[in-house]
Amino acid sequence: MNQGTKETGARRVVSSVFSGVQDAVYVALGVLLAATAAVMIVQGAVDLARTATRGMDAVAIVAVLDRILLALMVVELLYTVQVSFREHALVPEPFLLVALIAGVRRVLVITAEFSAREGKDEDVFRHVMWELALLTVLIIVLVASLVVMRRHGAEVRSHHD
């Protein structure tokens, strides 16, 4: 047996071990994310029931909406872990979706909290407007990135067919 064959065999073993460790980590992350999503959904349902029985004030509705969107982010992260486990590669599109959901979630929470606020201070208003402007730019960039990735993916698939 020559030196090159031994080296290739050792690389294969090391690669196989690392792949197994990677799979175990993905499974553990998936289980933790699924449990987190389940807890958040139950807690969101309890919060919604409380809000409905106590009266629908804007602050309580924002809190329920925030929890629901956070649960959606966790589910998208779970999907990202699933894709990474299946493909054995990091796929950027699910991460972009999570970032897009996070940006939209923040816009909704900021606007709802600001509209529910009693006193409208000019400095707070300016801060909110800047944050909303930056979030809007971020959301536009994320959507553009998703569109480009989908078009590029469709072109790649059509060339392979």
N, C-alpha and C positions, 0 to 999 in steps of 0.2 A: 504494500500500500504506500503510495507516495504522499508527500507532505500536503499537496493541494487537496487531496481527497479527505484527509483528516481535518483540515481546516474547514472544508465545506460541511462535513458532518457535524463538527462542533458548532458552526454557525447555525445550522438547522436546529440543533438541540436548544441552543440559547434562544433562538427566535421562537421556537415552540413553547418554551417555558414562559417567555415574556408575553406571548399571545394568550396563554392560559391565565396569567396574572391579570392581564388587561380584561379578559372576559369576566373574571371573578369580580373585578372592581366595577365593571359596567352592570353586572347583575346586582351587586350590593347597592349601587347608586339608584338603579331602577326600583328596587324594593323600597328604599328610603323615600324616593320621590313619590311613589304610588301611595305610601302610607301618609306622607305629608298632604298630598292632594285629597285623600279621603277625609282626613281630619279637617282640612280647610273647608271642604264642601259641607260637612256636617255642621261645623261652627258657623258657616255662612247661612245655612238653613235656620239654625237656632237664632242667629242675629236678625234674620229677616222676619221670623215669627214674632220676636220681641218687638221689632220696629212696627210691625203691622198692628200688634195689640196695643201698643203705647201711643200710637199716632205717628204719622209719617212726617217727621221733621227732616229738613235737608241734611243736617249733619249725620243723622243715623242712616239715611239712604246712601250718602257718600261712603260711609264706613262699610256698608253691605256691598256696594258696588266695588269698592277697593278690594275687599276680600275675594269677591268673585273673579275679578280680573287677575288677582294674585294667584288664585287657584288655576286659572287658565294658563298663566305663565309657567306654573309648575308642571302642568300637563304637557305643554310644549317642550319643556326641558326633558321630561320623560320620553317624549317622542325623539328628541335629539339623542338621548342615550340609546334608545332602541336602534336608531339608524346607525349610530357609531358602532354599536355591537354587531349589527348585521353586516355592515360594509367594511368593518375594521379600518375605518378612515374617518377623519373629521369632515363632516359635510357642512358648509357654511350656511346654507339656506335656513335650516331650523333655528340657528342662532340669530339670524336676521329677523326671523318671525318673533322670537322671544323679545328681542330689542324693540321691535315695532309695537308689540303689545305693551311693553313697559313704558314706552313713550306715550302711547295713547292713554294708558292708565294714569300716568302722571298729569297729562293735560286735563283729563276729566276730573281728577281729584283737585287739582289747583283751581280750576274754574268753579267747581261746586263749593269748595271751601271759601273761596273769595266771595262768591255771591251770597253765602250764608253768613258772612261776617257782618257784625253790627256796624262798627265804625269803619269808614273807608279812608284810611290814611293815604296821603299822596305818595309817600315813600314806599309803602307796601304795594300800592297800585303799580308804581313804576317797576318795582322788583318783580311782581307777578307778570307784567307785560314782557319784560326782558326774558324771563324764564319761558314764557309761552312762545316767544319769538324763536328762541334757541331750540326749544322742543319741536316747533314746526319745521325748522330747517332740518333737524335730525330725522324727523319722520319722512320728509320729502326725500332725503338722501337714502334712507332705508328702503323706501318704496322703489326708488329708482334702481337701487342695487338689486332688489328682488326681481324687477322687470328685466334688467340686463341678464341676470343669472338664468331666469326662465327662458329667455330668448336664446341665450348661448347654449343652454341645455337642449332646447328643441333643435337647434342647428346641429349640435353634436349627434343627437339621436337620429336625425334625418340623414346625416352622412354615413352612419353605421348601417342603416337599413338598406 
